[in-house]
Amino acid sequence: MKYSEKEVMQYVAEEDVKFIRLAFCDVFGRQKNIAIMPGELQRAFEYGVAIDASAIAGFGGEVRSDLILRPDPSTLSGLPWRPESGRVVRMYCDIMRPDGSTLETDTRAILKSAVAASEAAGYSFDFGSELEFYLFKTDDRGEPTREPYDHAGYMDIAPDDRGENIRREICLTLERMGIQPESSHHEEGPSQNEIDFRYSDPLTAADNAVTFQSVVKAVAARNGLCADFTPKPLRDAPGSGMHINVSVHGGSGDALPQVIAGMMAKIRDITLFLNPTRASFERLGSCKAPGYISWSSENRSQLIRIPAATGPYRRAELRSADPTANPYLAFALLIHAGLYGISHCLELPAPADINLFTASDEELRAFSHLPASYAEAAACAQASGFVRDHLPAAIIETYARAER
């Protein structure tokens, strides 16, 4: 349900809400928030709430550090893991400068701009995320370890799969927050898990992806565990990906092939924002994580596959991104890449109907490689006119120097 300001005020008054968290993300997609009391809510809607953003990545440092949070009432959600008495709710916010202009490095606003561009071109996109994560035990002080909670394998069941009840609790929590899980299962790695949820419009899908990580971490902590979303937490085990499902609607014909072609054409330029850590590149190229720029139907060794689905579920699945990506930036860049493919009438190359993990060197020479390191990905982004056209220089530079 999407609320109006009036409905939020009524909900807070009637449901014993004592704290309202105003949430936003830094340029890397890490969720931040401040909490206000109900008596401040009307002021927040009317004028916004000022914050000191000097210590927040990508928000300008000490020189221009005063920013304003304006809550988006449509994103109101209760936090089910907080007490029922004296409830806590959360809204995502737009980030403004004191003069009322939008902060150029507000990645949620960047995604809104991409959505507006797609609508102006006569197209709409939907996104669905599949995020993998590990569950690790904590030590006597509650600090995370690298000891897996179980040693089950792909789609195993209890009692080998000890994460079954954790995933159940996560799914029920998501449902209470208005996010519809579709499936959940144990992944290949020891105590590695995956939960998939229903596709949505780009902004809702990105909000849901950020919310999902906070829910998983909260539920894991409540059970004495640590949820890890890093791309390669265990050297000798599969990495964790964020598979991104993309569908497109509009135009006079089937635009999905051109969208896929556009994504393939710009993937090297945008890899820095899909795989923004050094560990991201330890994952790529093995254990179902792609290393080459290719596509095929159903084939999980490819960068992009077209799952066996029809009608409204027909989509492309990008398999290179990982959970450290900022979903607002990732979805925005994929929309622009798709529009590039449509506007330039790009054609797909022949499908790669082979297993790229077992292919010979001669077969692999036919394919371009994804950036093999953080430094290479940063160089590709900095040299890309496409990236400069769609992201502010401050974000490009912040990402490019993050690992220096």
C-alpha positions as a Markdown table, in Angstrom:
| # | Residue | x | y | z |
|---|---|---|---|---|
| 1 | Met | 0.0 | 0.0 | 0.0 |
| 2 | Lys | 1.3 | 3.5 | -0.9 |
| 3 | Tyr | 0.4 | 6.1 | 1.7 |
| 4 | Ser | -0.3 | 9.8 | 1.4 |
| 5 | Glu | 1.0 | 12.3 | 3.9 |
| 6 | Lys | -2.4 | 12.5 | 5.5 |
| 7 | Glu | -2.6 | 8.7 | 5.8 |
| 8 | Val | 0.8 | 8.6 | 7.3 |
| 9 | Met | -0.2 | 11.1 | 10.0 |
| 10 | Gln | -3.3 | 9.1 | 10.7 |
| 11 | Tyr | -1.4 | 5.8 | 10.9 |
| 12 | Val | 1.2 | 7.2 | 13.3 |
| 13 | Ala | -1.6 | 8.6 | 15.6 |
| 14 | Glu | -3.7 | 5.4 | 15.6 |
| 15 | Glu | -1.0 | 2.7 | 15.7 |
| 16 | Asp | 1.0 | 3.9 | 18.7 |
| 17 | Val | 4.0 | 4.8 | 16.6 |
| 18 | Lys | 6.7 | 6.4 | 18.8 |
| 19 | Phe | 9.7 | 6.7 | 16.4 |
| 20 | Ile | 9.8 | 7.5 | 12.7 |
| 21 | Arg | 13.0 | 6.5 | 10.9 |
| 22 | Leu | 13.9 | 8.7 | 8.0 |
| 23 | Ala | 16.0 | 6.5 | 5.8 |
| 24 | Phe | 18.3 | 7.2 | 2.9 |
| 25 | Cys | 21.5 | 5.7 | 1.3 |
| 26 | Asp | 25.0 | 7.0 | 0.7 |
| 27 | Val | 26.4 | 6.7 | -2.8 |
| 28 | Phe | 27.4 | 3.1 | -2.2 |
| 29 | Gly | 23.9 | 2.0 | -1.2 |
| 30 | Arg | 24.6 | 1.7 | 2.5 |
| 31 | Gln | 21.4 | 2.6 | 4.3 |
| 32 | Lys | 21.5 | 5.4 | 6.8 |
| 33 | Asn | 18.7 | 6.9 | 9.0 |
| 34 | Ile | 17.8 | 9.4 | 11.6 |
| 35 | Ala | 14.8 | 8.9 | 14.0 |
| 36 | Ile | 12.2 | 11.6 | 14.8 |
| 37 | Met | 9.3 | 11.6 | 17.2 |
| 38 | Pro | 5.7 | 11.8 | 16.0 |
| 39 | Gly | 5.5 | 15.5 | 17.0 |
| 40 | Glu | 8.1 | 16.3 | 14.3 |
| 41 | Leu | 6.4 | 14.5 | 11.5 |
| 42 | Gln | 4.3 | 17.4 | 10.2 |
| 43 | Arg | 7.4 | 19.6 | 10.1 |
| 44 | Ala | 9.3 | 16.8 | 8.2 |
| 45 | Phe | 6.6 | 16.7 | 5.5 |
| 46 | Glu | 6.3 | 20.5 | 5.2 |
| 47 | Tyr | 9.9 | 21.6 | 5.5 |
| 48 | Gly | 12.1 | 18.5 | 5.7 |
| 49 | Val | 14.6 | 17.6 | 8.4 |
| 50 | Ala | 18.1 | 19.0 | 8.3 |
| 51 | Ile | 21.1 | 16.6 | 8.7 |
| 52 | Asp | 24.9 | 17.1 | 8.8 |
| 53 | Ala | 26.1 | 15.0 | 5.9 |
| 54 | Ser | 29.8 | 15.8 | 6.2 |
| 55 | Ala | 30.7 | 12.2 | 7.1 |
| 56 | Ile | 28.5 | 10.5 | 4.5 |
| 57 | Ala | 30.3 | 9.1 | 1.4 |
| 58 | Gly | 29.7 | 11.2 | -1.7 |
| 59 | Phe | 27.6 | 13.9 | 0.0 |
| 60 | Gly | 30.1 | 16.7 | -0.3 |
| 61 | Gly | 32.3 | 16.7 | 2.8 |
| 62 | Glu | 32.6 | 19.5 | 5.3 |
| 63 | Val | 32.3 | 22.4 | 2.8 |
| 64 | Arg | 28.6 | 21.9 | 1.9 |
| 65 | Ser | 27.4 | 19.5 | 4.5 |
| 66 | Asp | 23.9 | 20.8 | 5.4 |
| 67 | Leu | 21.3 | 18.7 | 3.6 |
| 68 | Ile | 17.5 | 18.2 | 4.0 |
| 69 | Leu | 15.6 | 14.9 | 4.2 |
| 70 | Arg | 12.1 | 15.0 | 2.7 |
| 71 | Pro | 10.2 | 11.7 | 3.6 |
| 72 | Asp | 8.4 | 9.9 | 0.8 |
| 73 | Pro | 5.1 | 8.9 | 2.4 |
| 74 | Ser | 4.4 | 6.2 | -0.2 |
| 75 | Thr | 7.3 | 4.2 | 1.4 |
| 76 | Leu | 5.9 | 4.0 | 4.9 |
| 77 | Ser | 6.6 | 0.6 | 6.5 |
| 78 | Gly | 6.5 | -0.7 | 10.0 |
| 79 | Leu | 9.6 | -2.5 | 11.3 |
| 80 | Pro | 8.2 | -5.8 | 12.6 |
| 81 | Trp | 11.3 | -6.7 | 14.6 |
| 82 | Arg | 10.8 | -3.6 | 16.8 |
| 83 | Pro | 8.3 | -3.7 | 19.8 |
| 84 | Glu | 4.6 | -3.7 | 19.1 |
| 85 | Ser | 4.1 | -1.2 | 21.9 |
| 86 | Gly | 5.7 | 2.1 | 20.9 |
| 87 | Arg | 6.1 | 1.0 | 17.3 |
| 88 | Val | 8.8 | 2.1 | 14.9 |
| 89 | Val | 8.2 | 2.9 | 11.2 |
| 90 | Arg | 10.4 | 3.8 | 8.4 |
| 91 | Met | 10.1 | 6.0 | 5.3 |
| 92 | Tyr | 12.7 | 6.6 | 2.5 |
| 93 | Cys | 13.6 | 10.1 | 1.8 |
| 94 | Asp | 14.5 | 12.5 | -1.0 |
| 95 | Ile | 17.8 | 14.4 | -0.3 |
| 96 | Met | 17.7 | 18.1 | -1.0 |
| 97 | Arg | 20.1 | 21.0 | -0.6 |
| 98 | Pro | 18.9 | 23.9 | 1.7 |
| 99 | Asp | 17.8 | 25.9 | -1.5 |
| 100 | Gly | 15.4 | 23.1 | -2.4 |
| 101 | Ser | 17.4 | 21.6 | -5.2 |
| 102 | Thr | 17.9 | 17.9 | -5.4 |
| 103 | Leu | 21.3 | 16.7 | -4.3 |
| 104 | Glu | 23.1 | 15.5 | -7.4 |
| 105 | Thr | 24.6 | 12.5 | -5.7 |
| 106 | Asp | 21.2 | 11.3 | -4.3 |
| 107 | Thr | 21.2 | 7.9 | -6.1 |
| 108 | Arg | 17.5 | 7.4 | -5.5 |
| 109 | Ala | 16.9 | 10.7 | -7.4 |
| 110 | Ile | 19.2 | 9.4 | -10.2 |
| 111 | Leu | 17.0 | 6.3 | -10.6 |
| 112 | Lys | 13.9 | 8.5 | -10.7 |
| 113 | Ser | 15.5 | 10.5 | -13.5 |
| 114 | Ala | 16.3 | 7.2 | -15.4 |
| 115 | Val | 12.6 | 6.1 | -15.0 |
| 116 | Ala | 11.5 | 9.5 | -16.4 |
| 117 | Ala | 13.8 | 9.1 | -19.4 |
| 118 | Ser | 12.3 | 5.7 | -20.1 |
| 119 | Glu | 8.8 | 7.0 | -19.8 |
| 120 | Ala | 9.6 | 9.9 | -22.2 |
| 121 | Ala | 10.9 | 7.3 | -24.7 |
| 122 | Gly | 7.6 | 5.3 | -24.4 |
| 123 | Tyr | 9.0 | 2.4 | -22.3 |
| 124 | Ser | 8.6 | 1.1 | -18.8 |
| 125 | Phe | 11.0 | -1.3 | -17.0 |
| 126 | Asp | 10.4 | -3.8 | -14.2 |
| 127 | Phe | 13.2 | -5.2 | -12.0 |
| 128 | Gly | 13.5 | -8.2 | -9.7 |
| 129 | Ser | 16.5 | -9.0 | -7.5 |
| 130 | Glu | 17.8 | -12.3 | -6.3 |
| 131 | Leu | 20.3 | -11.7 | -3.5 |
| 132 | Glu | 22.5 | -14.4 | -2.0 |
| 133 | Phe | 24.0 | -14.2 | 1.4 |
| 134 | Tyr | 25.9 | -16.3 | 4.0 |
| 135 | Leu | 24.9 | -16.9 | 7.6 |
| 136 | Phe | 27.9 | -17.1 | 10.0 |
| 137 | Lys | 28.1 | -17.8 | 13.7 |
| 138 | Thr | 29.1 | -15.1 | 16.2 |
| 139 | Asp | 31.6 | -15.5 | 19.0 |
| 140 | Asp | 31.1 | -15.1 | 22.7 |
| 141 | Arg | 31.2 | -11.3 | 22.4 |
| 142 | Gly | 28.6 | -11.3 | 19.6 |
| 143 | Glu | 31.2 | -10.5 | 16.9 |
| 144 | Pro | 30.9 | -12.2 | 13.5 |
| 145 | Thr | 33.1 | -15.1 | 12.7 |
| 146 | Arg | 33.7 | -16.9 | 9.4 |
| 147 | Glu | 32.3 | -20.2 | 10.7 |
| 148 | Pro | 29.3 | -21.2 | 8.6 |
| 149 | Tyr | 26.0 | -21.9 | 10.4 |
| 150 | Asp | 25.6 | -25.1 | 8.5 |
| 151 | His | 27.4 | -27.2 | 5.8 |
| 152 | Ala | 24.4 | -28.1 | 3.6 |
| 153 | Gly | 24.4 | -27.9 | -0.2 |
| 154 | Tyr | 22.2 | -26.6 | -3.0 |
| 155 | Met | 18.5 | -26.8 | -2.1 |
| 156 | Asp | 19.2 | -29.3 | 0.7 |
| 157 | Ile | 16.6 | -29.6 | 3.5 |
| 158 | Ala | 16.5 | -29.7 | 7.3 |
| 159 | Pro | 18.2 | -30.9 | 9.4 |
| 160 | Asp | 21.2 | -30.4 | 7.1 |
| 161 | Asp | 19.9 | -27.0 | 6.1 |
| 162 | Arg | 19.9 | -25.1 | 9.5 |
| 163 | Gly | 19.0 | -21.8 | 7.8 |
| 164 | Glu | 15.4 | -23.0 | 6.9 |
| 165 | Asn | 13.8 | -21.4 | 9.9 |
| 166 | Ile | 15.8 | -18.2 | 9.5 |
| 167 | Arg | 14.7 | -17.9 | 5.9 |
| 168 | Arg | 11.1 | -18.5 | 7.0 |
| 169 | Glu | 11.3 | -15.8 | 9.6 |
| 170 | Ile | 12.8 | -13.4 | 6.9 |
| 171 | Cys | 10.0 | -14.2 | 4.4 |
| 172 | Leu | 7.3 | -13.6 | 7.0 |
| 173 | Thr | 8.9 | -10.3 | 8.1 |
| 174 | Leu | 9.1 | -9.2 | 4.5 |
| 175 | Glu | 5.4 | -10.0 | 4.0 |
| 176 | Arg | 4.5 | -7.9 | 7.0 |
| 177 | Met | 6.4 | -5.0 | 5.4 |
| 178 | Gly | 4.5 | -5.3 | 2.1 |
| 179 | Ile | 7.3 | -7.1 | 0.2 |
| 180 | Gln | 6.2 | -10.4 | -1.5 |
| 181 | Pro | 8.8 | -13.2 | -1.4 |
| 182 | Glu | 8.5 | -15.7 | -4.3 |
| 183 | Ser | 10.9 | -18.4 | -3.2 |
| 184 | Ser | 13.8 | -19.2 | -0.9 |
| 185 | His | 16.3 | -22.0 | -0.6 |
| 186 | His | 19.8 | -23.1 | 0.5 |
| 187 | Glu | 22.5 | -22.2 | -2.0 |
| 188 | Glu | 25.7 | -24.1 | -3.0 |
| 189 | Gly | 28.0 | -22.7 | -0.3 |
| 190 | Pro | 28.0 | -23.7 | 3.3 |
| 191 | Ser | 25.3 | -21.7 | 5.0 |
| 192 | Gln | 24.7 | -19.7 | 1.8 |
| 193 | Asn | 21.1 | -18.7 | 1.2 |
| 194 | Glu | 18.9 | -17.1 | -1.5 |
| 195 | Ile | 15.5 | -15.4 | -1.2 |
| 196 | Asp | 13.8 | -14.1 | -4.3 |
| 197 | Phe | 11.0 | -11.6 | -4.4 |
| 198 | Arg | 8.4 | -10.4 | -6.9 |
| 199 | Tyr | 9.4 | -7.9 | -9.6 |
| 200 | Ser | 8.4 | -4.3 | -9.2 |
| 201 | Asp | 8.8 | -0.9 | -10.8 |
| 202 | Pro | 12.4 | 0.3 | -10.6 |
| 203 | Leu | 12.1 | 2.6 | -7.6 |
| 204 | Thr | 10.1 | 0.1 | -5.5 |
| 205 | Ala | 12.4 | -2.7 | -6.5 |
| 206 | Ala | 15.5 | -0.7 | -5.4 |
| 207 | Asp | 13.8 | 0.3 | -2.1 |
| 208 | Asn | 12.9 | -3.4 | -1.6 |
| 209 | Ala | 16.5 | -4.6 | -2.2 |
| 210 | Val | 17.8 | -2.1 | 0.4 |
| 211 | Thr | 15.1 | -3.1 | 2.8 |
| 212 | Phe | 15.8 | -6.8 | 2.2 |
| 213 | Gln | 19.4 | -6.5 | 3.4 |
| 214 | Ser | 18.3 | -4.7 | 6.6 |
| 215 | Val | 15.6 | -7.3 | 7.3 |
| 216 | Val | 18.1 | -10.2 | 6.8 |
| 217 | Lys | 20.7 | -8.7 | 9.0 |
| 218 | Ala | 18.1 | -7.9 | 11.7 |
| 219 | Val | 16.6 | -11.4 | 11.7 |
| 220 | Ala | 20.0 | -13.0 | 11.7 |
| 221 | Ala | 21.2 | -10.9 | 14.6 |
| 222 | Arg | 18.0 | -11.8 | 16.5 |
| 223 | Asn | 19.0 | -15.4 | 16.1 |
| 224 | Gly | 22.6 | -14.9 | 17.3 |
| 225 | Leu | 24.0 | -15.0 | 13.7 |
| 226 | Cys | 25.6 | -12.6 | 11.3 |
| 227 | Ala | 24.3 | -12.2 | 7.7 |
| 228 | Asp | 27.1 | -11.5 | 5.2 |
| 229 | Phe | 26.4 | -9.9 | 1.8 |
| 230 | Thr | 29.9 | -9.6 | 0.6 |
| 231 | Pro | 30.7 | -11.1 | -2.8 |
| 232 | Lys | 33.4 | -13.6 | -1.7 |
| 233 | Pro | 33.4 | -14.2 | 2.1 |
| 234 | Leu | 34.9 | -17.7 | 1.9 |
| 235 | Arg | 37.9 | -18.2 | -0.4 |
| 236 | Asp | 37.1 | -21.8 | -1.3 |
| 237 | Ala | 33.3 | -21.5 | -1.6 |
| 238 | Pro | 31.0 | -19.9 | -4.1 |
| 239 | Gly | 30.6 | -16.1 | -4.0 |
| 240 | Ser | 27.3 | -14.3 | -3.5 |
| 241 | Gly | 25.6 | -12.6 | -6.4 |
| 242 | Met | 22.7 | -10.2 | -6.9 |
| 243 | His | 21.1 | -11.5 | -10.1 |
| 244 | Ile | 19.0 | -8.7 | -11.6 |
| 245 | Asn | 15.9 | -9.6 | -13.7 |
| 246 | Val | 14.9 | -6.9 | -16.2 |
| 247 | Ser | 11.7 | -6.8 | -18.3 |
| 248 | Val | 10.6 | -4.0 | -20.6 |
| 249 | His | 7.2 | -2.9 | -21.9 |
| 250 | Gly | 6.2 | -0.5 | -24.6 |
| 251 | Gly | 7.1 | 0.3 | -28.2 |
| 252 | Ser | 5.7 | -1.4 | -31.3 |
| 253 | Gly | 7.5 | -4.7 | -30.9 |
| 254 | Asp | 9.6 | -6.9 | -28.6 |
| 255 | Ala | 12.2 | -4.6 | -27.2 |
| 256 | Leu | 13.9 | -7.1 | -24.9 |
| 257 | Pro | 16.5 | -8.2 | -27.5 |
| 258 | Gln | 17.6 | -4.6 | -28.0 |
| 259 | Val | 17.7 | -4.0 | -24.3 |
| 260 | Ile | 20.0 | -7.0 | -23.8 |
| 261 | Ala | 22.2 | -5.8 | -26.6 |
| 262 | Gly | 22.4 | -2.4 | -25.0 |
| 263 | Met | 23.4 | -4.0 | -21.6 |
| 264 | Met | 26.1 | -6.0 | -23.3 |
| 265 | Ala | 27.4 | -3.0 | -25.2 |
| 266 | Lys | 27.8 | -1.0 | -22.0 |
| 267 | Ile | 28.6 | -3.7 | -19.4 |
| 268 | Arg | 32.3 | -2.9 | -19.3 |
| 269 | Asp | 31.6 | 0.8 | -18.7 |
| 270 | Ile | 29.2 | 0.1 | -15.8 |
| 271 | Thr | 30.8 | -2.9 | -14.1 |
| 272 | Leu | 32.4 | -0.6 | -11.5 |
| 273 | Phe | 28.9 | 0.2 | -10.2 |
| 274 | Leu | 27.7 | -3.5 | -10.3 |
| 275 | Asn | 30.8 | -4.9 | -8.7 |
| 276 | Pro | 32.2 | -2.0 | -6.5 |
| 277 | Thr | 34.7 | -3.9 | -4.3 |
| 278 | Arg | 38.0 | -5.6 | -4.8 |
| 279 | Ala | 36.4 | -8.9 | -3.5 |
| 280 | Ser | 33.8 | -8.5 | -6.3 |
| 281 | Phe | 36.4 | -9.6 | -8.8 |
| 282 | Glu | 37.5 | -12.6 | -6.8 |
| 283 | Arg | 33.9 | -13.9 | -7.5 |
| 284 | Leu | 33.6 | -13.3 | -11.2 |
| 285 | Gly | 34.6 | -16.1 | -13.6 |
| 286 | Ser | 33.8 | -19.1 | -11.4 |
| 287 | Cys | 31.0 | -20.9 | -9.6 |
| 288 | Lys | 28.3 | -19.6 | -12.0 |
| 289 | Ala | 29.5 | -16.1 | -11.8 |
| 290 | Pro | 30.2 | -14.9 | -15.4 |
| 291 | Gly | 33.6 | -13.7 | -16.7 |
| 292 | Tyr | 32.7 | -13.0 | -20.3 |
| 293 | Ile | 30.2 | -10.8 | -22.2 |
| 294 | Ser | 27.7 | -13.3 | -23.6 |
| 295 | Trp | 24.1 | -14.3 | -23.5 |
| 296 | Ser | 22.0 | -17.4 | -24.0 |
| 297 | Ser | 18.7 | -19.0 | -23.0 |
| 298 | Glu | 18.6 | -20.7 | -19.6 |
| 299 | Asn | 22.5 | -21.1 | -19.6 |
| 300 | Arg | 23.9 | -20.1 | -16.2 |
| 301 | Ser | 27.4 | -19.7 | -17.4 |
| 302 | Gln | 26.5 | -16.6 | -19.3 |
| 303 | Leu | 26.5 | -12.9 | -18.4 |
| 304 | Ile | 22.9 | -12.6 | -19.4 |
| 305 | Arg | 20.4 | -15.4 | -19.7 |
| 306 | Ile | 16.8 | -15.5 | -20.8 |
| 307 | Pro | 14.9 | -17.7 | -18.3 |
| 308 | Ala | 12.2 | -20.1 | -19.5 |
| 309 | Ala | 9.3 | -17.8 | -18.8 |
| 310 | Thr | 6.6 | -16.3 | -21.0 |
| 311 | Gly | 4.1 | -13.4 | -20.9 |
| 312 | Pro | 4.7 | -10.8 | -18.2 |
| 313 | Tyr | 7.4 | -13.0 | -16.7 |
| 314 | Arg | 9.6 | -12.9 | -19.8 |
| 315 | Arg | 12.8 | -11.2 | -18.8 |
| 316 | Ala | 16.6 | -11.0 | -19.0 |
| 317 | Glu | 18.7 | -12.0 | -16.0 |
| 318 | Leu | 22.0 | -10.2 | -15.5 |
| 319 | Arg | 24.3 | -12.4 | -13.5 |
| 320 | Ser | 27.4 | -10.4 | -12.9 |
| 321 | Ala | 26.2 | -7.9 | -10.2 |
| 322 | Asp | 26.8 | -8.7 | -6.5 |
| 323 | Pro | 25.0 | -7.5 | -3.3 |
| 324 | Thr | 27.5 | -4.7 | -2.6 |
| 325 | Ala | 26.1 | -2.8 | -5.6 |
| 326 | Asn | 23.9 | 0.2 | -4.9 |
| 327 | Pro | 20.6 | -1.0 | -6.5 |
| 328 | Tyr | 19.5 | 2.6 | -7.3 |
| 329 | Leu | 22.6 | 3.1 | -9.4 |
| 330 | Ala | 22.6 | -0.4 | -10.9 |
| 331 | Phe | 19.0 | -0.1 | -12.1 |
| 332 | Ala | 19.4 | 3.4 | -13.4 |
| 333 | Leu | 22.4 | 2.4 | -15.5 |
| 334 | Leu | 20.7 | -0.7 | -16.8 |
| 335 | Ile | 17.7 | 1.4 | -17.9 |
| 336 | His | 20.0 | 3.8 | -19.7 |
| 337 | Ala | 21.9 | 0.9 | -21.3 |
| 338 | Gly | 18.6 | -0.7 | -22.4 |
| 339 | Leu | 17.4 | 2.6 | -23.9 |
| 340 | Tyr | 20.7 | 2.9 | -25.7 |
| 341 | Gly | 20.1 | -0.5 | -27.2 |
| 342 | Ile | 16.6 | 0.5 | -28.3 |
| 343 | Ser | 17.5 | 3.9 | -29.7 |
| 344 | His | 20.5 | 2.5 | -31.7 |
| 345 | Cys | 18.5 | -0.5 | -32.9 |
| 346 | Leu | 21.3 | -2.8 | -31.6 |
| 347 | Glu | 21.1 | -6.5 | -32.6 |
| 348 | Leu | 22.0 | -9.4 | -30.4 |
| 349 | Pro | 25.1 | -11.4 | -31.3 |
| 350 | Ala | 24.6 | -15.2 | -31.7 |
| 351 | Pro | 23.8 | -16.9 | -28.4 |
| 352 | Ala | 26.6 | -18.7 | -26.6 |
| 353 | Asp | 25.1 | -22.1 | -26.2 |
| 354 | Ile | 28.1 | -23.6 | -24.5 |
| 355 | Asn | 29.4 | -23.9 | -21.0 |
| 356 | Leu | 31.9 | -21.0 | -20.7 |
| 357 | Phe | 33.4 | -22.5 | -17.5 |
| 358 | Thr | 34.6 | -25.6 | -19.4 |
| 359 | Ala | 35.1 | -24.1 | -22.8 |
| 360 | Ser | 38.5 | -24.3 | -24.5 |
| 361 | Asp | 40.8 | -21.3 | -24.9 |
| 362 | Glu | 40.0 | -21.2 | -28.6 |
| 363 | Glu | 36.3 | -21.0 | -27.9 |
| 364 | Leu | 36.7 | -18.3 | -25.3 |
| 365 | Arg | 38.7 | -16.1 | -27.7 |
| 366 | Ala | 35.4 | -15.3 | -29.4 |
| 367 | Phe | 34.1 | -13.4 | -26.4 |
| 368 | Ser | 35.1 | -10.1 | -24.8 |
| 369 | His | 36.0 | -10.3 | -21.1 |
| 370 | Leu | 34.4 | -8.4 | -18.2 |
| 371 | Pro | 36.9 | -6.2 | -16.3 |
| 372 | Ala | 39.2 | -8.5 | -14.4 |
| 373 | Ser | 40.0 | -6.2 | -11.5 |
| 374 | Tyr | 38.7 | -3.2 | -9.6 |
| 375 | Ala | 41.4 | -1.0 | -11.3 |
| 376 | Glu | 40.3 | -2.1 | -14.8 |
| 377 | Ala | 36.6 | -1.5 | -14.0 |
| 378 | Ala | 37.4 | 2.0 | -12.6 |
| 379 | Ala | 39.4 | 2.9 | -15.7 |
| 380 | Cys | 36.5 | 1.7 | -17.9 |
| 381 | Ala | 34.1 | 3.9 | -16.0 |
| 382 | Gln | 36.3 | 6.9 | -16.0 |
| 383 | Ala | 36.9 | 6.7 | -19.7 |
| 384 | Ser | 33.2 | 6.2 | -20.6 |
| 385 | Gly | 31.2 | 8.9 | -22.1 |
| 386 | Phe | 28.1 | 6.9 | -21.4 |
| 387 | Val | 28.7 | 6.9 | -17.7 |
| 388 | Arg | 29.6 | 10.6 | -17.7 |
| 389 | Asp | 26.3 | 11.3 | -19.5 |
| 390 | His | 24.2 | 9.6 | -16.8 |
| 391 | Leu | 26.2 | 9.9 | -13.5 |
| 392 | Pro | 27.6 | 13.0 | -11.8 |
| 393 | Ala | 31.4 | 13.3 | -11.8 |
| 394 | Ala | 31.4 | 13.2 | -8.0 |
| 395 | Ile | 29.9 | 9.7 | -8.0 |
| 396 | Ile | 32.3 | 8.4 | -10.7 |
| 397 | Glu | 35.3 | 9.8 | -8.8 |
| 398 | Thr | 34.1 | 8.5 | -5.4 |
| 399 | Tyr | 33.7 | 5.0 | -6.8 |
| 400 | Ala | 37.0 | 5.1 | -8.7 |
| 401 | Arg | 39.1 | 6.1 | -5.7 |
| 402 | Ala | 37.2 | 4.0 | -3.1 |
| 403 | Glu | 39.9 | 1.2 | -3.3 |
| 404 | Arg | 42.9 | 3.5 | -3.5 |
